[in-house]
Amino acid sequence: MPSLISFLALPLLAALTAPVAAQTWTSCNPLNTTDCPTNTALSTNHTYDFIASSAGDTWNTTAGILKYGASGAQFTINTRGDAPTIQSKFYLFFGELEVWMKAATGNGVVSSIVLQSDDLDEVDWELLGGNATHVQSNYFGKGNITSYDRAVWHPIVDPQVEFHNYTTRWTKEQIEWFIDGASIRVLKYEDANGGRNFPQTPMNVRLGIWAAGDKDNNNYTVEWAGGETDYDDGPYTMYVQSARVTDFSSGSEYSYGDMTGSWESIRIKPGNSTVEKGLNAPPPMTASQRWNKLSPGAKIGVGAAVGVSAVVLIVLAAVYCVRARKAGRKEKALADAAFESEAREMTVYRQRMAKGGFAVSSREI
């Protein structure tokens, strides 16, 4: 028979673990198989400006639909079941993530910034729509949810009204969380269950919003989220202006050398990342730039071709004008002939009228 302490601990365990289980997953866990696909490396740093453009082809929309506007990417819960989320196609093997975000309002609505690996290492920011004074930082190692002392609440001012900078800096020695440039938490490797629960394998980026307060969730999850979500009071929107992502490692891809899940087991394949190539590819050249890159001989050739084209156009225009003038003269001659014929007929008519040539005789009456 379970002890009273164990019985009382179950609700607390559910409350702290259910929210995480609702928003994280892995399609292939390298701790269980050696057949998982490799992880495409970012291998550079890049700032995604969601005000200027969409997420682009280096992200997947894993749930819902995003809109973009003057405040950036919009993650909106309109109706029950909505949970718009994007996930990067690239991975970081230690690095830094900086997100400018305004959290959504609404009891039970969670705005989240997540780093997560295929073997369920994880580093989180979670902001509750009904909490205007604190945000939560959290972490997990290999999906281990047997302890429930990892989450920490940090004071903040109006996260649902103002944009704030949420930064995570992750190395093999420690994880550090920042709000608006100020360090608010440091987790050392050895302090995470002697390193066993320290996130240390390549992670992708996930940004999204979900209703932890949905009535179908268990009571502990709803309570953690601040209460049941009232969808009639929505919509609820989380805004992301930008995300700056930095990979501290370099290579084309990352893979697991064994099933231990340690950072030492990660293999880095040399070469240039396909994501890095795409991000750093130069923009299409303007006409002026293409002209400036031509050699003097090529410019002469282009100039000659343009000159010949101009001469051809002039000749064609002249031929057209000559033909048009000839056609015009012909039309004028025809018109003049018709006018002269009508004039002669009018003259004859007038002469006959003057002689009474059209008088009616009494015999015809």
BAVEXGU-729184 format. One record per residue (C-alpha): x, y, z. Coordinates in steps of 0.5 Angstrom, whole numbers, plus 2048, in hexadecimal, padded with zeros to 3 digits. Example, Ala and Ser with C-alpha at 12.3 -4.5 7.8 and 13.67 -1.06 7.14 Angstrom:
8197F7810;81B7FE80E;
END
This chain:
800800800;8038077FE;80580B804;801812805;807816803;8078127FC;8008137FB;80081B7FD;80681B7F8;8028187F2;7FE81F7F1;8048237F1;80881F7EC;80281F7E7;8018267E8;8098277E6;80A8227E1;8038227DD;8048297DA;80B8277D7;8088217D4;8038247D1;8088287CD;80E8247CC;80F81E7C8;81481A7C3;8138167BD;8198127BE;81D8117C5;8258107C4;82580D7CB;8208077C8;8238067C1;8298077BD;8258087B7;82380F7B8;8248157B3;82A8197B4;8298217B6;82A8267B1;82E82B7B4;82D8337B4;8358347B5;83483B7B5;8308417B8;82A8447B5;8258497B7;81E8487B4;81A84E7B4;81384C7B4;8108537B3;8148547AC;81284D7A9;80F8467AB;8138407AE;81683E7A8;8188377A5;81C8357AB;8168347B0;8108307B0;8098327B2;80882B7B6;80182E7B9;7FC8337B7;7FD8397B2;80183F7B3;8008467B1;80584C7B0;8048547B2;80785A7B5;8088567BB;80B8507B8;8098497B8;8028487BB;8018417BE;7F98417C0;7F483D7C3;7ED83F7C0;7EA8387C2;7EB8327C6;7F082E7C4;7F48337C1;7FC8337C2;8008367BD;8078347BE;80D8357B9;8138307BA;81A8317B7;81D82D7B2;82482E7B4;82782C7BB;82C82F7C0;83282B7C3;8328307C9;8318377C7;82C83D7C9;82583F7C7;8228467C8;81B8477C7;81784E7C7;81084C7C9;80A84F7CC;8068497CF;7FE8487CE;7F984A7D3;7F48457D6;7F38407DC;7F68397DA;7FA83C7D4;80183A7D4;80683E7CF;80D83A7CF;81483A7CC;8178337CC;81D8307CA;81D8287CA;8218237C7;81F81C7C4;8208187CB;81C81D7CE;8218227D1;81E8287D2;81E8307D4;8188347D5;81583B7D6;80D83B7D8;8098417D9;8028407DB;7FC8447D8;7F98467DF;8008477E3;80284F7E1;80884F7E7;80C8487E6;80F8447E0;81183D7E1;8188397DF;8198327DF;81D82C7DC;81D8257DB;82281F7DA;8208197D6;81981B7D7;81A8197DF;81481B7E3;8158187E9;81881E7EC;8138247ED;81882A7EF;81B82C7E9;8168327E7;8178397EA;81383F7E9;8168467E8;81384D7E9;8118517E3;80D8577E1;8078567DC;8098507D8;8028507D4;8038587D3;80A8597D1;80F8567CD;8158537D1;81B84F7CF;81C8487D1;8238457D0;82683E7D2;82D83D7D2;82F8367D2;8368337D2;83982C7D5;83A82F7DB;8348337DD;82D8367DA;82C83D7DC;8258417DB;8248487DA;81F84D7DA;8208547D6;8278527D6;8278517DE;82A84A7E0;8248477E5;8268407E5;82C83B7E4;82C8347E4;8338307E5;8348297E2;8368267E8;82F8297EC;82B8257E7;82B81F7EA;83281E7EA;8328207E2;82D81A7E1;82781F7E0;82B8247DD;8298267D5;82F8247D1;82D8227CA;82B8257C4;8258297C4;82082D7C0;81C8337C1;8148337C2;8108397C3;8088387C5;8028397C9;7FD8347CB;7F78347D0;7FA8307D6;7F38327DA;7EF82E7D5;7E982B7D9;7EB8247D6;7F28257DA;7F38227E1;7F18277E6;7F98277E8;7FB82A7E1;7F582F7E1;7F78317E8;7FE8327E6;7FC8367E0;7F883B7E4;7F18387E3;7EC8367DE;7ED8397D7;7E783D7D5;7E783D7CD;7E18427CC;7E68477CF;7EB8467CA;7EE8467C5;7F58467C9;7FB8487C5;8028477C7;80784B7C3;80E84A7C1;8128507BE;81984C7BC;81D8467BE;8258467BE;82783F7BE;82F83E7BF;8328377BE;8388367C2;83B8307BE;83C8307B7;83B82A7B2;8368287AD;8328237B2;8328207B9;8318197BA;8318147C0;8378107C1;83480B7C6;82E80B7CA;83080E7D1;82E8157CF;8348187D1;83781E7CE;83D81B7CD;83A8167C9;83781B7C3;83B81A7BD;83C8207B8;83C81F7B1;8418247AE;83F8297A8;83A82E7A7;83382E7AA;82D82E7A4;82A8337A9;8308387A9;8318387A2;82A83A7A1;82A83F7A6;8308427A4;82F84279C;830849799;82984C797;82784C790;82B85278C;82885878A;82985A782;82E85F784;83285A788;832855782;83485B77E;83A85D782;83C855783;83D85577B;844855778;84585B773;84585776D;83E85476F;83C85B771;83E85D769;83A857767;83485976A;835860768;83685E761;830859761;82B85F764;82E86375F;82C85E759;82585D75D;82486575D;826865755;821860754;81C863757;81D86A754;81D86674D;81686374F;813869751;81686D74B;813867746;80C86774A;80C86F749;80D86F742;808869741;80386D745;804873741;80387073B;7FD86D73D;7FB87473F;7FC877739;7F8871735;7F287273A;7F387A739;7F3879731;7EC875732;7E987A736;7EB87F732;7E887C72C;7E287A730;7E1881732;7E288472A;7DD87F728;7D888172D;7DA88972B;7D8887724;7D2884725;7D088A72A;7D188F724;7CD88B71F;7C788B724;7C8892725;7C889471E;7C289071D;7BE893723;7C089A720;7BD898719;7B689571C;7B988E71A;7B588B720;7AE88E71F;7A888A71F;7A488A719;79C88A719;79C884715;7A088071B;79A882720;
END
